[in-house]
Amino acid sequence: MKILVVDDEPDVRVLFEQRFRREIRSGEFAFSFAYSGEEALGFLRAHPSEVVLILSDINMPGMSGLELLRHVKSDPLPPPPPLVMMLTAYGDAATKQQAEQLGADDFLTKPVDFTALRDKLHAIENR
């Protein structure tokens, strides 16, 4: 399963590669990384229909994760539209409600519980 992680923090890549080392090595999960909403949209256009899930931070400079979500769910990206899981350090109800209204498929707070995330990824993969 191809997963695009969108976060402006550069250490996120190392963290995901460490936490999912076994799944990456077995080919179960393949991660790509974008460091802004704009970069994520460019990646999605350049790799149509490859990404199954987007894990996006909400608070980023430039295009926020919510703006990225709006584009992914409304722009004519190649089908099928990917699932979008939002990540944020702020678990406030208003942000969560806005993300859900824009079409977010799931919502996680930081710091990420990687055991719970792994379970969610396996559930998506086994649909």
Protein Blocks (a to p, Z undefined) as FASTA:
>chain_A
ZZddddfbfklmmmmmmmmmmmmmnomaccdddfbfklmmmmmmmmghklmbdcddfbdg
hjafklmmmmmmmmccdddddddddddfblcfklmmmmmmnopabdcdddddfklmmmmm
mmmmmZZ
